[in-house]
Amino acid sequence: MLRKVSFMLSLAVGSFVFAGTALADQIAVSNTGETTPGGPALPVGMLDPHYSLISAPATVPLTAITTSPNPAWTANTPTADWISPGASGDTGWPVGNYDYQTTFSLAGLVASTAQLSGEWTSDNDGCLFLNGTNTGSCTSFANFASLISFSITSGFNAGVNTLDFVIDNGGGPTGVIAEVSGSASPISSVVPEPSSLMLMGSGLLGLGGLLRRKLIGR
């Protein structure tokens, strides 16, 4: 009988843990030059609605515009465009760092379960930063003819997060293209409702009482 009660207690706790198992929701994060997350790429020459060029050499306009690729660059994709300060990948731009930034929110999601992945490249060298920290995903010189993969599984904040593609232009054409997707567990899937807690508590109390009566009767 004691083994049976112990098994029932374990089953109740196990059921509770199972109920808290997280299901993944998609993070609303955009590709470069994309209309909306999951949507098609914009026409060339449009301001990117999701990415901003937040810093660049002094004479460069702080605009992130969907760009016709330089002949040496990998092509735009159906869901992502190159972006640069202007609409042509043939335009030369000054030497210096160009920081293209987007933000996304984890409101309603568990930050510790978040992950981002995708592909990107740039002209020239660049590195990908999450919330100001280098993720270690960096492009190398003349790597702009193909996309490189990345995966980020830590460093996320609850609420608003920033994703920066910081490009070190050596002079001449410059730009960045990125396809990004992500997921995280919704808070509701790992934090039980108060009614669930009460129900579990009542069940455990009942099983505990049964165990106590059994012990006293021995």
C-alpha positions in Angstrom: 0.0 0.0 0.0 2.8 2.4 0.9 4.4 1.7 -2.5 1.1 2.4 -4.2 0.7 5.7 -2.4 4.3 6.7 -3.1 3.7 5.8 -6.8 0.5 8.0 -6.8 2.5 10.9 -5.3 5.2 10.6 -8.0 2.6 10.4 -10.7 0.9 13.6 -9.5 4.2 15.5 -9.4 5.2 14.0 -12.7 1.9 15.1 -14.3 2.5 18.6 -12.9 5.9 18.8 -14.4 4.6 17.5 -17.7 1.9 20.1 -17.7 4.7 22.7 -17.4 6.7 21.4 -20.4 7.3 24.4 -22.7 6.0 24.6 -26.3 7.9 27.0 -28.5 6.5 30.2 -30.0 8.1 32.1 -32.9 10.0 35.3 -32.0 8.9 38.2 -34.1 12.3 39.1 -35.6 12.8 40.3 -39.1 15.2 39.6 -42.0 17.0 42.6 -43.5 14.8 44.2 -46.2 11.7 42.2 -45.2 8.2 43.5 -45.2 7.1 41.8 -42.0 8.5 38.7 -40.1 7.8 35.8 -42.4 6.9 38.0 -45.3 8.5 38.7 -48.7 11.4 41.0 -49.4 10.8 44.6 -50.2 11.6 46.1 -53.6 15.0 47.7 -54.0 15.3 51.3 -52.9 12.9 51.2 -49.9 13.8 52.2 -46.4 14.0 49.1 -44.2 11.1 49.2 -41.7 12.8 47.0 -39.1 16.6 47.8 -39.4 18.3 51.2 -38.8 21.8 52.3 -39.5 22.5 53.7 -36.0 26.1 54.7 -36.6 28.5 55.2 -39.5 31.3 57.5 -40.6 30.5 61.2 -40.3 29.5 61.8 -44.0 27.3 58.7 -44.4 23.5 59.2 -44.2 22.0 57.1 -41.4 19.6 55.2 -43.6 19.2 51.5 -44.1 17.9 51.0 -47.7 17.1 47.8 -49.6 20.0 47.5 -52.0 20.7 46.0 -55.4 23.6 43.7 -54.8 27.1 44.4 -56.0 28.0 41.8 -58.7 30.5 40.2 -56.3 27.8 39.8 -53.6 25.4 36.9 -53.1 22.0 37.6 -54.5 19.0 39.0 -52.6 16.6 36.2 -51.5 12.8 36.0 -51.8 12.6 36.9 -48.1 15.7 39.2 -47.5 17.5 42.0 -49.2 20.9 43.5 -48.8 20.7 46.8 -47.0 23.2 49.7 -47.1 23.1 53.5 -46.8 22.0 53.6 -50.5 20.1 51.6 -53.0 23.1 50.4 -55.1 25.7 47.9 -54.1 28.1 49.6 -56.5 28.3 52.8 -54.5 31.5 53.4 -52.6 31.3 54.4 -48.9 33.9 55.7 -46.5 36.1 53.6 -44.3 34.7 52.8 -40.8 32.2 50.9 -38.8 28.5 50.7 -39.9 26.1 49.4 -37.2 22.8 48.1 -38.5 20.4 47.4 -35.6 17.0 45.8 -35.2 15.0 45.1 -32.0 12.7 42.3 -31.0 10.6 41.6 -27.9 10.4 38.5 -25.7 7.3 39.8 -23.9 5.3 36.8 -22.8 8.2 34.5 -23.5 10.8 32.9 -21.3 14.2 34.5 -22.1 16.2 31.5 -20.9 14.6 29.3 -23.6 15.1 31.8 -26.5 17.2 31.0 -29.5 17.9 32.7 -32.8 19.4 31.1 -35.9 19.8 32.0 -39.6 22.3 33.0 -42.2 24.0 36.3 -43.1 27.0 38.0 -44.7 28.5 41.4 -45.2 30.9 43.6 -47.1 33.5 43.9 -45.6 34.1 42.1 -42.3 31.3 42.1 -39.7 30.2 40.6 -36.4 26.8 39.9 -35.0 26.0 41.3 -31.5 23.1 40.5 -29.2 22.4 43.1 -26.5 25.8 44.6 -27.0 27.8 41.3 -26.7 29.6 39.8 -29.6 28.0 36.4 -30.4 31.2 35.1 -32.1 29.4 35.0 -35.5 31.6 37.0 -37.8 32.2 37.3 -41.5 35.6 37.5 -43.1 36.9 39.6 -46.0 35.5 38.6 -49.4 33.0 36.3 -47.6 30.2 38.2 -49.3 29.7 35.7 -52.1 27.8 33.3 -49.8 25.9 33.3 -46.6 27.2 31.9 -43.3 25.1 30.2 -40.6 24.7 31.4 -37.0 23.0 30.1 -33.9 22.4 32.1 -30.6 21.2 30.3 -27.5 22.1 32.6 -24.7 22.4 36.3 -23.7 18.7 37.2 -24.2 16.8 39.7 -22.0 13.3 39.5 -20.8 11.4 42.2 -22.8 13.2 44.2 -25.6 16.4 42.8 -27.2 18.8 44.4 -29.7 20.5 42.6 -32.6 23.4 44.5 -34.3 25.3 43.7 -37.4 28.5 45.8 -37.1 30.4 46.0 -40.4 34.0 47.2 -40.8 34.1 48.8 -44.2 37.6 49.0 -45.7 36.4 51.5 -48.3 34.2 51.0 -51.4 30.8 49.3 -51.4 29.4 48.0 -48.1 26.2 46.4 -46.9 24.7 43.5 -45.0 22.1 40.8 -45.6 20.6 38.5 -43.0 17.8 35.9 -42.6 16.9 35.5 -39.0 14.3 33.3 -37.2 13.8 32.4 -33.5 11.7 30.7 -31.0 11.1 30.7 -27.2 8.7 29.0 -24.7 5.6 31.1 -23.8 5.5 31.9 -20.1 2.0 30.4 -19.9 3.4 27.0 -20.8 5.9 26.8 -17.9 4.1 28.7 -15.2 0.9 27.0 -14.1 -2.3 28.9 -13.5 -3.2 29.5 -9.8 -6.1 27.1 -10.2 -3.7 24.4 -11.4 -1.6 25.0 -8.3 -4.6 24.7 -6.0 -5.7 21.5 -7.7 -2.3 19.9 -7.4 -2.0 21.0 -3.8 -5.4 19.5 -2.9 -4.5 16.3 -4.6 -1.1 16.0 -2.8 -2.7 16.8 0.6 -5.2 14.1 0.0 -2.6 11.6 -0.9 -0.5 12.7 2.0 -3.4 12.2 4.4 -3.9 8.7 3.1 -0.3 7.9 3.6 -0.4 9.3 7.2 -3.4 7.2 8.1 -1.8 4.1 6.7 1.4 4.8 8.8 -0.6 5.3 12.0 -2.7 2.2 11.4 0.4 0.0 11.2 
